[in-house]
Amino acid sequence: MERKWTLLVVAAIAIAVVLVLALIFMGDDYGEEFHPGEREVWIDNMAFEPFNLTVSVGANVTWLNNDGSHTVTSDEVGLFDSGTMRTGDMFQFTFTEEGQYFYHCALHPEMHGVVTVVA
């Protein structure tokens, strides 16, 4: 009977050690800030993040709406327009020529952004 208890205690200690080591090596994500990927713009807190995104010609840029209702509308009429995006919606556009492409939210004129396309 004593051998059984000894084995149970050793097993419990081994499990505890494994759990502690897992927590140490996994770390925690609390307090970490998340940022958009290299071809992403997030819409959050009434702003486009990043404000100025630089991509290569041919890049497909994705806007992800993490906020309320917004649009992604090019300042150059007719170039691109997401229509009204709700929370969680995405919009994509492929930039085929070099240049600076300014855009805004048609629902919130104070919201602006720019995509800079380089060769």
C-alpha positions as CSV (number, residue, x, y, z in Angstrom):
1,M,0.0,0.0,0.0
2,E,2.8,2.4,0.9
3,R,4.5,1.7,-2.5
4,K,1.2,2.7,-4.2
5,W,1.1,6.1,-2.4
6,T,4.8,6.7,-3.2
7,L,4.1,6.1,-6.9
8,L,1.1,8.5,-6.7
9,V,3.1,11.2,-5.0
10,V,6.0,10.8,-7.5
11,A,3.5,11.0,-10.4
12,A,1.8,14.1,-9.0
13,I,5.2,15.8,-8.6
14,A,6.2,14.9,-12.1
15,I,2.9,16.3,-13.5
16,A,3.4,19.5,-11.5
17,V,6.9,19.9,-12.8
18,V,5.8,19.5,-16.4
19,L,3.0,22.0,-15.9
20,V,5.4,24.6,-14.4
21,L,7.9,24.1,-17.2
22,A,5.1,24.5,-19.8
23,L,4.0,27.7,-18.3
24,I,7.6,29.0,-18.1
25,F,8.4,28.2,-21.8
26,M,5.0,29.2,-23.2
27,G,5.1,32.6,-21.5
28,D,2.0,34.7,-21.5
29,D,0.4,37.0,-24.1
30,Y,-1.2,39.3,-21.5
31,G,-0.4,42.9,-22.2
32,E,1.1,42.2,-25.7
33,E,-0.1,44.5,-28.4
34,F,-1.2,43.0,-31.7
35,H,-0.5,44.8,-35.0
36,P,-1.6,44.4,-38.5
37,G,0.4,42.2,-40.9
38,E,2.6,43.7,-43.6
39,R,-0.2,44.0,-46.1
40,E,-3.1,44.7,-43.7
41,V,-4.8,47.8,-42.4
42,W,-7.0,47.6,-39.4
43,I,-9.9,49.9,-38.8
44,D,-10.0,50.4,-35.1
45,N,-11.0,53.3,-32.7
46,M,-12.1,55.5,-35.6
47,A,-8.7,55.3,-37.4
48,F,-6.8,53.3,-40.1
49,E,-3.8,51.5,-38.6
50,P,-1.3,51.9,-40.0
51,F,-2.1,55.4,-41.4
52,N,0.6,54.9,-44.1
53,L,1.1,51.4,-45.5
54,T,4.0,50.7,-47.9
55,V,3.7,47.7,-50.3
56,S,5.2,46.5,-53.6
57,V,3.4,46.8,-56.9
58,G,1.0,43.8,-57.3
59,A,0.3,43.6,-53.5
60,N,-3.1,42.7,-52.4
61,V,-4.0,44.9,-49.4
62,T,-6.6,43.8,-46.8
63,W,-8.5,46.1,-44.6
64,L,-10.1,44.5,-41.5
65,N,-12.8,46.4,-39.7
66,N,-12.5,45.9,-35.9
67,D,-14.8,48.9,-35.3
68,G,-18.3,50.0,-36.1
69,S,-19.6,50.9,-39.6
70,H,-16.9,52.3,-42.0
71,T,-15.9,52.4,-45.6
72,V,-12.6,52.2,-47.4
73,T,-13.0,54.7,-50.2
74,S,-10.3,56.0,-52.5
75,D,-9.9,59.8,-52.8
76,E,-9.6,59.1,-56.6
77,V,-13.2,58.7,-57.5
78,G,-14.1,55.2,-58.6
79,L,-10.7,53.5,-58.0
80,F,-11.9,51.5,-55.0
81,D,-14.7,51.5,-52.5
82,S,-15.6,48.8,-50.0
83,G,-19.1,49.9,-49.4
84,T,-20.3,50.0,-45.8
85,M,-18.3,47.5,-43.7
86,R,-19.6,46.1,-40.5
87,T,-17.5,44.9,-37.6
88,G,-15.5,41.8,-38.7
89,D,-15.8,42.6,-42.4
90,M,-12.8,42.6,-44.7
91,F,-12.1,44.4,-48.0
92,Q,-9.2,43.7,-50.4
93,F,-7.7,45.7,-53.3
94,T,-4.7,44.9,-55.5
95,F,-2.4,47.8,-56.3
96,T,-1.0,47.4,-59.8
97,E,0.9,50.7,-60.2
98,E,3.4,52.7,-58.3
99,G,2.2,55.8,-56.4
100,Q,0.5,57.1,-53.4
101,Y,-3.2,56.1,-53.0
102,F,-5.1,58.3,-50.5
103,Y,-8.4,57.0,-49.1
104,H,-10.9,57.9,-46.4
105,C,-14.1,56.6,-44.7
106,A,-17.1,58.0,-46.5
107,L,-19.1,57.8,-43.2
108,H,-16.4,59.6,-41.1
109,P,-14.6,62.3,-43.2
110,E,-12.0,62.7,-40.4
111,M,-10.7,59.2,-41.1
112,H,-7.9,59.1,-43.7
113,G,-5.1,56.8,-44.8
114,V,-2.6,56.2,-47.5
115,V,-1.1,53.3,-49.3
116,T,2.3,53.9,-50.8
117,V,3.1,51.5,-53.7
118,V,6.8,51.0,-54.7
119,A,8.5,49.0,-57.4
